[in-house]
């Protein structure tokens, strides 16, 4: 028998030869995010071969680096994605990209059951080891299920892919071809943190107790929150996306995962998105467990951990408790379906909470706390489940409150210069009593300097 390691090298071919196995009309799964097989995709983009026409490209999150959504590729392939919020929103609206609405935990079933057809799979992997196994790296999501369903499986072998722990091993005999790649991974730089997000993160951290289990995403809020949570003890991590901010949190000793019930002692995730430093830290790191989305995003699994805290970004909030979610660049977890799963997980968790966060005003200085968000797209309208809303001006606890009490609480955390007008609008809409008194100066009675002086030190 041929040595397994030698065996895979003997099946290594040029990208052109591997792509010759693709037939017109095929549906091709492409690895997600930082696991995107860039060599294969770049050759597909530039090839003029007749067989590479009328294809479907299926990618959970498209970072827009290699899989182009430019209109000039519309005859070669059509992209299907599950998340509109990274770079695909405009293209979806224009009809060049198809969005598949789905809950996170349901996506693997769509692949396993054949509800979404997979004819071929392009999967980036680590170099196989002496046992004949390769690693899926930092994108475990649904890659294994796509590999099992595809008739043609091409592994792009890249030395830069970290070998991660968890459900990440695949056998070399599961692949039809191997293509060797020297392309760098798709790295994501750390986010700059405007001062307003630092203040929002401070308020969020103040209401997260020691021993809580947190779910994170990406963006300036989470970058700031990672630093603010460093003063906590025995935090757990159960999150679809693992980032540099979470790496820092684990390094400080604040996130030990010792009090978790589901994968105790491990930070549980499906993806990693971040810098070369994060990739190096994740390599063979026993503190981080990578599992598919149907494990990580299943509400019952999330809810098995006590005090699960789902921290969610919002675009706008109205006085009755409706939320308008973000759309556009940089958003991968802001869909209503994903939100529902996080809410369900927190509801099943003993002591679980859900926290929507937003600055009181946007970059154009327009109010983010409004009378109504009815005219905004991408809404989370389950007002009955709304728990906490946080801005840089404070925390609004909404569970169990009447609509009038919610309006009062949200006005209290709006920008001070917007509160008088919100009171007027709320009275006209009969959310507040007509004779209710508002003191304009009340929003400025608690100075930030005093708040900062009373806040526990972030020093470890």
N, C-alpha and C positions, 0 to 999 in steps of 0.2 A: 504493500500500500504506500501511496505517496504521502510524505509528511504533510500534515494539514496546513502548516504555515507556508510550505513551498507550494501547496495546492492553490492557495488563494493568489499567490504571485503569478502562477502560471495562467490564471484566468484574468489577470490585469490586462486591459486593452486600452486603446486610445479612446477619447470621448466620441470620435466620429464612428468608430466601430460599435461602441455600445449603443449609440443613438440609432444605428441602422436597424436595431431590433424593434424600434418603435414604428407603429403603423398609423396611418391617417385615422382620425376619429377616436384615438385612444384617450382614456381618462388617466392622467398622471398625478400621483401624489408627490408633492415636493416638501422636503423637510422644512420645518418652521423656524423663523427667527435666526438665531445664531447657528442653527444646524442646517441652514440652507446650503445645498451642494452647489457651490458657486461655479465650479468648473463645468459641470454638466449643463447647468442652466445657461451660462454664457455661450457655450457652444450651440445650444439649441436656439438661442436668440439670434445668433449670427449665421446659422446654417441656411443654405439655399436648397437643401435636399428636398425632393418631392414628398418623401414620406412624413416629413415634419409639418403637416398641415392639418387644420381643423381639429386641433387637440383641445382637451380640457386640462387645465392646470389647477389642482386643488391644493391649497395651502391655508393652514389655519390662521396664521398671521403673516401678512406680507410686509416686509420692511421696505419694499420698493427699491432695493439696491440692485438686484439682478433680475428678478421677475418683473419686467417692465409692464406698466399699465397704459403705456402710450398707445394711441389709436392706430399707429402704423402696424402694430402686431396683431390687429384684430382678426386677420384672415389666417394667421398661423395658429393662434390659440386664444382661448377665453379663460380668464382667471375666475375661479370660484373661491370664496373665502368665507370664514365664519365670523370675522371681526371687521367691521367697517371702519374702526376708529384709528387705524395707524395712518396709511396713506390712501386708502381705497375709497373714502367717503365720496369725494368728488366724482371719481370714476363710476361708482355705483349709481349715483344720481344721473350721470350722463349715459348710463346704460352700457358701459364698456366692461364692467365687472359685475358678477352675480354674487349676491349675499345670500348665505344659507342661515336663516335664523335657527338657533338651537341653544339649549342649555349646555353649559360646559360638560357636565357629566354624561350627557346624552350622545356626544360626538363619537366616542369610541363605539357605541352600539350601532350607529349609522354605518360605520365602516365594517364591523364584524358581521352585521346582518346582510350586507349587500344593498342596503337602502341607498347608499352612495356607491356607485360603481368605481372600482379601482382596477385598471388594466396593467398599470406599471407604477413602480415606486422608485424615486430617486432619494436615497438616504445617505447622509453623511455619517461616517463611522470612524472609530479609532483604528489604527493598524491592528489586525488580529494578533493574538498572542500565541504562545506555544501550544495552548490547548485547543486552538481552532475557534476561539471566540473573539468577537469585536465588541466595542461598546457604542451605545447610542449617544453618548456625550451628554449635552445639557438640554436636549429636547426629547423627552420621553413620550409626551402627550399621547399620540395615537400611532406613532411610527411602527410599532410592532404589529398592530392590527392591519395597517396598510400593507406591510410586508407579507403578511399571511394571506391577504386577498389577491395580491397582484400576480399576474402571469409572468411579468418581466420585472426582475428586481436588480437594480444597479446600485452598488455600494461605492460611494466616493470616499476613499481612504485619505485621511488628512492627519498628519502628525500633530497638528495644533489642537486637535479635539481632546479635551480632558477626559480621562477615564473616571466616570462617576460611579457611585454605588447605588444599589437598589435594583429595580427591574430593568436593567440596562444592557444585559448581555444578549447578543445574537450570534448564531452559529454561521460559520463561513459557508456551509452547504445550503444556506437559505438564499444565497445570492447567485444570480446567473452571470453577472459580470462585475469586475472591479475596475474603477478608474482612480488612478493616483492623482492627488491634488496638492499643489503647493500654495494655494490661495490662502490669504489670512482669513480668519473668522470675521463674521459681521459683528464688530464690537459696538457698544453703545456707551458714549461718554457719560460721566456723572452729571446730574442736573444742577444748574445754578439755583440757588435758593433766595428768592427775593424776601425782604424783611417781613412782608405780610404773611408769607407761608411759614416763616419761623414762628410768628405769633399764633397762627392757627395750630401749628404742631404743638406748641407749648400747652394750649388749652386742651387739645386731644390727649396729650400725655398725662395731664393732671387727673383725668377721669379713668385712665387705664390702671387697674390695680396690679400689684405684684401677683405673679402666678397666672396672669391672663395668657390666652393663646391668641395670636394675632394673625390676620390675613392682610398681606401687603400687595401693592401694585407698583407702578413706576411713575415718576414725576417729581416735581419739586416738593410737594407736600410730604411724600414718603422719604425723600432724601433728608428733609428736616426732622421728620418724626423719628427716624432711626437714631439720630443724635439725642433727641429729647428722651427717648425710652432707655437710654444707657444708664439712667439712675434707678431703674426698676430692678426687681429680683425675680429670678426663676420664670421668665417669660417662656412661652412656647411659640413655635412657628408652624403654621399649617396654611400654605399659600400656593396658588398656581405659579406665581412668578417669584424667583429668588434673585435678589439684586445686590449691588455693592453695599447699599445701606443695611441690608440684613446681615451681610458678611461682617460689617463693622460691629453690629449689635451682638453677634455671636462672639466675636473677638473680645468684647468688653467683659464678657461673663454674665451679661444681663439676661441673655436668652440661653438657658440651660436645657430646656425641654424636659426637665425632670418631673414636672407635675402633669404632663400630658397623659392621656389614656390611650390615644391612637398613635402608634409609633413613638412610644416613650423614649426620650433621650435623643431623638432625631428631629431635625428641621425637615419637614415633608414638603415636597414641591414637584412640579412637572417640568418647568422650564428654568433656565437661568438667562438673564439679560443683563449685560454689563461690560466691564472693562477687561483688558488682559490680566490685571491683578486678580479679579474675581475668578477667571478661568484657571489661573495657576493655583489659587487657593482651593478650588473645588476638586482638583485632580486627586483622586483616591482619598478624598476627605470623608472619614466615617461619620462625621457629624451631620451630613446632609443626605437625605434619602430621596431618590428620584423614583416616582411612580406615575403610571398613566393617569389621564384626566378622570377616568371613571372611578379611580380610587381617591384622588385628591379633591375633586369637586363634588363628590357625592355628599349631600347634606347630612345623612346619617353618620358618615365618617367624621365630618367636621363637628357635628353636634356631640360626638362621643367625648370631646375635650371640654372640660369645664371652663367657663368664662371665655368663650370664643368671642373675640372682638373683631367685627368686620368694619374696617375703615374705608369709606367710599368717597370718591370725589363727585361733587355736584357742580353743575353749571349755574343753575338758578333754583331758588326755593320760593314758594308762595305762602301766603299767610294761612292757608288752609292745610298745608302739609304736603302739597304736590311738589315733585322734584323734576327738573329738566336736567338730563344727563349730558355729558360732554359728547361732542362729535369732532372728528378731524384728527390731525396729526398727534401721535403720541398716546392715543387712548386705545387700550386693548381689553379693558375689563368693564367698560361703561355701558354694556347692553342691558336692557331690562331683564332678559332671561338669566344672565349671569348674576345680576343683582338678586333675583328671586331665590337663587340657590344659596347665596350668602345669607340672605335673610332667613331662609329655612334652616340653615345650619346653626345660626345664632339662636333661633327660636328653640331648637332641640337641645342646645347646650345649656347646662345648669349655670345660671348667671351670665348668659351670653347677651351681648349688646350689639346694635348696629349704629354706626356713627357716620352721618353725611357731613362732609366738610366743604367749605367754600369761603373765599374772601368776601367781605361785605360789598365790594365793588369790583368790577372787571378793569381791564387795562385802559378802557376808554372812560373810566370813572362813572360808568352807569351802574345803577343799583342791582345787586344780585338777589336781594330779598325784595320780592314784588308782591303786589296784590294778587296777581294771577300769572301762571305760566302756561295758560291754555294755548297760546299761540306758538309755543316753542316745541320743536320736534324731540324725539327720543326721550319720552317721558317715563318716569317711574311713578305710577299713579296709585300705588297701593298705600293710601294714606293710613289705613288701619294698622299697618305694620311699622309706620315711621316711629323711630325711637328717639334719636338725638341728632340735633343739628348744631354744628360748631362753626363760628367765624372767629376772626381775630379779636372780636369784642366780647366773646363769651360763649356760653353753652346754653342751648335751649332743650330742656327735657320735655318731650311731647307725649310720651306714653301715658295713657289714662286721662289726658287733658281734653277739655271741651274745645270746640273750634274757636271760641272766643279766647280761651286761655292760651291756645296755640298761637293765635295772632299776636297776643300780648308778648309771649315769650320770644317770638321771632322778631318782632319790632325791637325788642330790647337788645338783640345782637346784630341788628342792622347798623349800617354806618350812621353815626350821630346826625349827620346832615340830611339823611333820608328819612329819619324817624317821624318828624312832624307831618310830612306828606303821606307817609304810610298810615298814620293815625287818621288823617283826614279821609283817605280812600277807604280805610276799613270801616269808618263810621258811615260813609255813603253806601257801602255794600252791606251794612248792618252786621258786620262781624264784631264790632265794638258798640257799646252803648252810646247813644247820641250825646249824652251829657258827661261822658268819660273825660277826665282831665288829664292833659299831657303836659309835663314840665320839660321844656326843651333842654334845659341845662342838666337834666338828670343823667343824660348819656355821657357826661364828661366829669362825673364826680369821683371816679375811681381811677386815679392816674396810673399809667403804665409803670412809672418809676417805683411806686409803692408795691405794685403787683410783682415786679421783677425782684425787689428786695426781699419779699416774703417767699419767693419760689425756692424750693430746695436746690442745692447746688447740683450741676450736671457733672461735676468732677467725680471720678471713681476713686 
